[in-house]
């Protein structure tokens, strides 16, 4: 029957391997993640948690190694602990790279959002310019129409002025003819001999 200490060492080793695989999987998930930012943050948090659990198990294994009675088993376990620490150190570097990648992704998402807002503002400005241009063209057409109306009105006024002059001349001639007729009649009645 295995000693309780050996069982504990075996369990620690199994959990270290399990956490190691989980950290690798999470780091790969971070590499494959294309967003949103909340998903990246959640993955980073999970990686940190797994690293803490991994550190704890390695410390437990180190403590178990120090408690070993046989020096050969103690050295063997301590060597294993060192290997796990080195692997964890390499993974910590990967974690920091993943965090850097996450920060860069966050920055790029922010830039993308700003560019999207700039494009939207440009589109709105373009739409405003198109509407203004349309308004100016409409006003220009209206001015052309009004110009034609004004010219027509000027021609009509000129025509009415001529007509008024003609009418005055005709009235004057009619009045002169009337007066001449009245004078002729008065002359023939009053002075028939003349």
C-alpha positions in Angstrom: 0.0 0.0 0.0 1.4 3.4 -1.0 2.3 5.9 1.8 -0.1 8.9 2.2 2.8 11.1 1.3 3.4 9.3 -2.0 -0.4 9.6 -2.8 -0.3 13.3 -2.0 2.8 13.7 -4.3 1.0 11.8 -7.1 -2.1 14.0 -6.7 0.0 17.2 -6.8 1.7 16.0 -9.9 -1.6 15.1 -11.6 -3.1 18.5 -10.7 0.1 20.3 -11.9 -0.2 18.6 -15.3 -4.0 19.3 -15.4 -3.5 23.0 -14.6 -0.6 23.2 -17.1 -2.8 21.8 -19.9 -5.6 24.2 -18.9 -3.2 27.2 -19.0 -1.9 26.1 -22.4 -5.5 25.8 -23.7 -6.5 29.3 -22.3 -3.4 30.9 -23.9 -4.3 29.3 -27.2 -7.9 30.7 -26.7 -6.4 34.2 -26.1 -4.4 33.9 -29.4 -7.5 32.8 -31.3 -9.8 35.4 -29.7 -10.8 38.1 -32.1 -12.9 40.0 -29.6 -14.9 41.5 -28.0 -12.7 43.0 -25.3 -14.8 41.5 -22.5 -14.0 38.0 -23.8 -10.3 38.7 -23.8 -10.5 40.1 -20.3 -12.4 37.0 -19.1 -9.8 34.7 -20.6 -6.9 36.7 -19.0 -8.7 36.4 -15.6 -9.0 32.6 -16.1 -5.3 32.3 -17.0 -4.4 34.3 -13.8 -6.6 32.0 -11.7 -5.0 28.8 -13.2 -1.5 30.2 -12.6 -2.3 30.8 -9.0 -3.6 27.3 -8.6 -0.5 26.0 -10.5 1.8 27.9 -8.2 0.0 26.6 -5.1 0.3 23.0 -6.3 4.0 23.4 -7.1 4.6 24.9 -3.6 2.7 21.9 -2.1 4.9 19.5 -4.1 8.0 21.4 -3.0 6.9 21.1 0.7 6.2 17.4 0.2 9.7 17.0 -1.4 11.3 18.6 1.7 9.4 16.3 4.0 10.7 13.1 2.2 12.7 10.7 4.3 14.9 9.4 1.6 17.4 11.9 0.2 17.2 10.4 -3.3 13.4 10.8 -3.4 13.8 14.2 -1.9 16.3 15.3 -4.7 14.2 13.7 -7.4 11.1 15.6 -6.3 13.0 18.8 -5.9 14.3 18.4 -9.4 10.8 17.9 -10.6 9.7 21.0 -8.7 12.4 23.0 -10.5 11.3 21.6 -13.9 7.7 22.7 -13.1 9.0 26.2 -12.0 10.9 26.6 -15.2 7.9 25.6 -17.3 5.7 27.9 -15.3 8.3 30.7 -15.9 8.0 30.1 -19.6 4.2 30.2 -19.3 4.3 33.4 -17.3 6.2 34.9 -20.2 3.4 33.6 -22.5 0.8 35.1 -20.1 2.5 38.5 -20.2 2.6 38.2 -24.0 -1.1 37.4 -23.9 -1.8 40.4 -21.7 0.3 42.6 -24.0 -1.6 41.2 -26.9 -4.9 41.9 -25.1 -3.8 45.5 -24.4 -2.8 45.9 -28.1 -6.1 44.4 -29.2 -8.0 46.8 -26.8 -6.0 49.7 -28.2 -6.7 48.6 -31.8 -10.4 48.2 -31.0 -10.4 51.8 -29.6 -8.7 53.1 -32.7 -11.1 51.2 -34.8 -14.1 52.6 -32.9 -12.6 56.2 -33.3 -12.1 55.6 -37.0 -15.7 54.3 -37.3 -16.9 57.5 -35.6 -14.8 59.6 -37.9 -16.2 57.8 -41.0 -19.7 58.3 -39.6 -19.1 62.0 -39.0 -17.6 62.3 -42.6 -20.7 60.6 -44.0 -22.9 63.0 -42.1 -20.9 66.0 -43.3 -21.1 64.7 -46.9 -24.8 64.2 -46.5 -25.1 67.8 -45.2 -23.1 69.0 -48.2 -25.3 67.1 -50.6 -28.4 68.5 -49.0 -26.9 72.0 -49.0 -25.9 71.6 -52.7 -29.5 70.4 -53.5 -30.9 73.4 -51.7 -28.6 75.8 -53.6 -29.6 74.2 -56.9 -33.3 74.5 -56.0 -32.8 78.2 -55.0 -30.9 78.8 -58.3 -33.7 77.3 -60.3 -36.2 79.4 -58.3 -34.1 82.6 -59.0 -34.0 81.7 -62.7 -37.8 81.3 -62.7 -38.2 84.6 -60.8 -35.8 86.3 -63.2 -38.0 85.1 -66.1 -41.1 86.3 -64.3 -39.5 89.7 -63.6 -38.5 90.1 -67.2 -42.0 89.3 -68.3 -43.4 91.8 -65.8 -41.0 94.4 -67.1 -42.2 93.8 -70.6 -45.9 94.0 -69.5 -45.3 97.2 -67.6 -43.5 98.7 -70.7 -46.4 97.6 -72.8 -49.0 99.1 -70.4 -47.0 102.3 -70.3 -47.2 102.5 -74.1 -50.8 101.6 -74.0 -51.4 104.3 -71.4 -49.7 106.9 -73.6 -51.7 105.7 -76.6 -54.9 105.9 -74.5 -54.1 109.4 -73.3 -53.4 110.5 -76.9 -56.7 108.9 -78.1 -58.6 110.5 -75.2 -57.0 113.9 -76.0 -57.9 113.5 -79.7 -61.4 112.3 -78.9 -61.8 115.3 -76.5 -60.5 117.7 -79.1 -62.8 116.2 -81.7 -65.7 116.5 -79.3 -64.9 120.1 -78.5 -64.5 120.8 -82.2 -67.9 119.2 -82.9 -69.5 121.1 -80.0 -68.0 124.4 -81.3 -69.2 123.6 -84.8 -72.7 122.9 -83.6 -72.8 126.0 -81.4 -71.4 128.1 -84.2 -74.0 126.8 -86.7 -76.8 127.3 -84.2 -75.8 130.6 -82.9 -74.2 132.1 -85.9 -75.8 130.4 -88.8 -74.6 133.1 -91.2 -71.0 132.6 -90.5 
